Amino acid sequence: MGVPLTTGDPTLDRYGRHSHWLLRVAITATFLYQGIDKFLGTGITGFASVMGLPVLIATLVALAEIGAGLLVILGAFLGGWITRLGAAMAVPVLLGAIFMEHWGQWHFMATATHPLGGMQFQVTLLLLALYLMIRGNEV
């Protein structure tokens, strides 16, 4: 994992080298859930219909979400480029979500004009994905 940042506090330094798991679990849990969920319930056709996407594109989005989540978590064991690849897969999905569905409202609460809520959460995930894409396993 590279050299961890040192704080001078032995307790923080001891646990700090494991803190990358907080970032990985946040991205992985969100992306795996969202990707798998698109195949359940109304399925890919339902997701495609709601978003106005062709079924092929909707399927690729769901698979990219699943792949991104898996690669970010596996990157901890397989190397920084795997982490970067997973994070890079998340970026276009998040940009699509922001611009196609959540643009125009910052906070996450659903409103009449934004029934799926605003873009606060997606922007936060985008920044997290960009950080992991740049830093890889040197977090």
C-alpha positions as CSV (number, residue, x, y, z in Angstrom):
1,M,0.0,0.0,0.0
2,G,2.9,2.4,0.0
3,V,4.1,4.5,2.9
4,P,1.2,5.6,5.0
5,L,0.9,9.2,6.0
6,T,2.3,9.8,9.5
7,T,0.7,11.9,12.1
8,G,3.1,11.5,14.9
9,D,0.4,9.7,16.9
10,P,1.2,6.0,17.2
11,T,-2.5,5.0,17.5
12,L,-3.6,7.0,14.4
13,D,-0.5,5.8,12.4
14,R,-1.2,2.2,13.3
15,Y,-4.8,2.3,12.1
16,G,-4.2,4.9,9.4
17,R,-2.7,2.3,7.1
18,H,-6.0,0.5,6.9
19,S,-8.2,3.6,6.4
20,H,-8.2,3.1,2.6
21,W,-10.9,0.4,3.3
22,L,-13.3,3.2,4.3
23,L,-13.1,4.7,0.8
24,R,-13.2,1.3,-0.9
25,V,-16.2,0.0,1.0
26,A,-18.1,3.3,0.3
27,I,-17.6,3.0,-3.5
28,T,-18.0,-0.8,-3.6
29,A,-21.2,-1.0,-1.5
30,T,-22.9,1.8,-3.5
31,F,-21.9,0.6,-7.0
32,L,-22.5,-3.1,-6.4
33,Y,-25.9,-2.4,-4.9
34,Q,-26.9,0.0,-7.7
35,G,-25.6,-2.3,-10.5
36,I,-27.2,-5.5,-9.1
37,D,-30.5,-3.6,-8.3
38,K,-30.8,-2.7,-12.0
39,F,-31.2,-6.3,-12.9
40,L,-33.8,-6.9,-10.1
41,G,-37.4,-5.6,-9.8
42,T,-38.4,-4.1,-13.1
43,G,-35.1,-5.2,-14.5
44,I,-32.9,-3.5,-17.1
45,T,-35.9,-2.8,-19.3
46,G,-37.5,-0.8,-16.5
47,F,-34.3,1.1,-15.8
48,A,-33.8,1.8,-19.5
49,S,-37.4,3.0,-19.8
50,V,-37.2,5.4,-16.8
51,M,-33.9,6.8,-18.0
52,G,-34.9,6.9,-21.7
53,L,-31.9,4.7,-22.6
54,P,-31.6,1.8,-25.1
55,V,-31.6,-1.5,-23.2
56,L,-28.0,-2.1,-24.4
57,I,-26.7,1.1,-22.8
58,A,-28.7,0.5,-19.6
59,T,-27.1,-3.0,-19.4
60,L,-23.6,-1.5,-19.9
61,V,-24.3,1.0,-17.2
62,A,-25.3,-1.7,-14.8
63,L,-22.3,-3.9,-15.7
64,A,-20.0,-0.9,-15.3
65,E,-21.4,-0.3,-11.8
66,I,-20.8,-3.9,-10.8
67,G,-17.4,-3.9,-12.4
68,A,-16.3,-0.7,-10.8
69,G,-17.4,-1.9,-7.4
70,L,-15.6,-5.2,-7.7
71,L,-12.4,-3.7,-9.2
72,V,-12.1,-1.0,-6.5
73,I,-12.3,-3.6,-3.7
74,L,-10.1,-6.2,-5.5
75,G,-7.5,-3.5,-6.2
76,A,-6.5,-3.6,-2.6
77,F,-5.2,-7.1,-3.2
78,L,-4.3,-7.0,-6.9
79,G,-2.6,-3.6,-7.3
80,G,-3.1,0.1,-7.7
81,W,-3.9,-0.1,-11.5
82,I,-6.9,-2.3,-10.7
83,T,-8.1,0.3,-8.2
84,R,-7.6,3.0,-10.8
85,L,-9.5,1.0,-13.5
86,G,-12.4,0.5,-11.2
87,A,-12.5,4.1,-10.2
88,A,-12.2,5.1,-13.9
89,M,-15.2,2.9,-14.7
90,A,-17.3,4.8,-12.1
91,V,-16.5,8.2,-13.5
92,P,-18.7,8.1,-16.7
93,V,-21.5,6.4,-14.8
94,L,-21.5,9.2,-12.2
95,L,-21.3,11.9,-14.8
96,G,-24.2,10.4,-16.6
97,A,-26.2,10.2,-13.4
98,I,-25.4,13.8,-12.6
99,F,-26.2,15.3,-16.0
100,M,-29.1,13.0,-17.0
101,E,-31.0,12.8,-13.8
102,H,-29.8,14.9,-10.9
103,W,-28.6,18.2,-12.5
104,G,-30.1,21.4,-11.3
105,Q,-30.7,20.4,-7.7
106,W,-27.8,20.2,-5.2
107,H,-29.3,18.6,-2.1
108,F,-30.2,14.9,-2.1
109,M,-33.9,15.3,-1.2
110,A,-36.5,14.3,-3.8
111,T,-38.7,17.1,-5.1
112,A,-41.4,17.4,-7.7
113,T,-38.8,18.4,-10.3
114,H,-36.2,15.9,-9.2
115,P,-38.1,12.7,-8.0
116,L,-34.8,10.8,-7.6
117,G,-33.2,13.7,-5.6
118,G,-30.4,16.1,-6.4
119,M,-26.7,15.5,-7.2
120,Q,-25.0,16.0,-3.8
121,F,-24.4,12.2,-3.3
122,Q,-23.3,11.6,-6.9
123,V,-20.9,14.6,-6.9
124,T,-19.4,13.2,-3.6
125,L,-19.0,9.8,-5.2
126,L,-17.5,11.3,-8.3
127,L,-14.8,13.2,-6.3
128,L,-14.1,10.0,-4.4
129,A,-13.7,8.0,-7.6
130,L,-11.4,10.7,-9.1
131,Y,-9.3,10.6,-6.0
132,L,-9.0,6.8,-6.2
133,M,-8.3,7.0,-9.9
134,I,-5.4,9.4,-9.4
135,R,-4.0,7.8,-6.2
136,G,-4.7,4.2,-6.8
137,N,-3.5,2.3,-3.8
138,E,-1.4,5.2,-2.5
139,V,-4.3,6.6,-0.5
